[in-house]
Structure formats: C-alpha cells, structure tokens
Amino acid sequence: MNKLRTLATLKTIITRERRRGRRIVLANGGFDLLHVGHIRYLEAAARRGDVLVVALNSDASLRRLKGPGRPLLPQAERAAVLSGLACVNHVVLFGEPTVERVLRALRPDVHAKGSDYTRRTVPERDIVLAYGGTIAIAGGPKVRSTSEVIPRVLRRLGRPGAAGRAR
C-alpha cells in the first residue's frame, strides 16, 4: 500500500484525525538504506501517539545533506519501503534542509527525533515548542547509520577506494 501523500492532502487527513482525538507524531529522515536503527526509531516514534507521519528527504535534499553518490535509492523507492512498515501511517516528501515547513503545516503533537539528538539539539525545537508541540527522542542508542554501512559494504565487496566517496 502506498502511503505517500502530498502535504496538502496530509493536512486534510491530519485535521480529520485530530477531530477524532488522535495524537499525531512526526518523524523525519532520509531512510536511504533501511536498517535496524531506523526500525527502532520509527517503532518508538509510533508509540508516542496514534498516527505516525514520516517526512522523507527528497532526492535533492538528501544529496545536499550527504553529498555525491547519495541517495542510494530514489525517493519513490524509499517512500515505498517506508509505506510497507506497519508502524507508518503516512509519508510526505520534503526538499528543504530541515523539516520546518512540514512541522509548520501539520503541527504534530510530537516531533520525534533519533537518539543522535537531544531535546536541546533538535534543529526544529523552537518551532515545535512555539506551537505547543513536544519533542521526543526515540529509538534507543544509535547503533547504525547509513553513512557508516555504505563503506562497510564497499570494503566487503573489495572496493575500499570507493568507500571514501560514499557519505
């Protein structure tokens, strides 16, 4: 099932869910190569409310953040993978460096970030607190990152020189 929505459609859906008394959680990231850390983060985020929205970095956004060679998978495929997770209710793309525009539009009750952040270091912290939302750090200790998995895979394939190009 494809759970990818436009921001406009998602605003309508979220309004309806709120009328039903449901708590909205927003998690975000690039999810370029889904790994156990991502699953733990998303499942923990989902437990913070009733509806989990995942804001997914667009291809251009992820390339700007991570450098050449990224993303490994195009946004349509990354969105399809996230759509296959039971804990994810909706997926929305964003192209900016941070998820601020999505937060301002949806005003989720909870903005969940991974354990590589603290409540004080979440870039969008002031926006979330200003509209009355809360920040949650979800997923337990960070044990994996796509940026560290890529060089490991390349080394195992016997391509250590390529590892330096993957970020």
C-alpha angles and dihedrals in degrees: 000000000000111000096177111128136178115246091247093053091045091053089058092047092048092050089054092047091051091053086057090055095251122154115232123216125189124200124175143191148115097270089193096160111015112228139164093276090058092049092050091048095049095043091049090047091051091054089061092071148347104272124040117203116188116204106206124203111242119237092260092047093050091047090053091049100042105025136231117347093036138142099044091194125037119249094253091058093043089051091049092051091050090046088059093062115098093215093058117084101175139007126205128181124229129186103193126097091252134027093245096119091053092047092051091049099045102027093203118204090233130029106200121201130181125260093264084081134059124211088260097050099049103121093218095045097116093050093051094047092046093061093042100259126135133235120229127188106214140183107041126253115353105252101163141027128185089231090061096040095056096062090045091054092047091051091051089052090053096251104117093153090061092055093076091058095054113084 
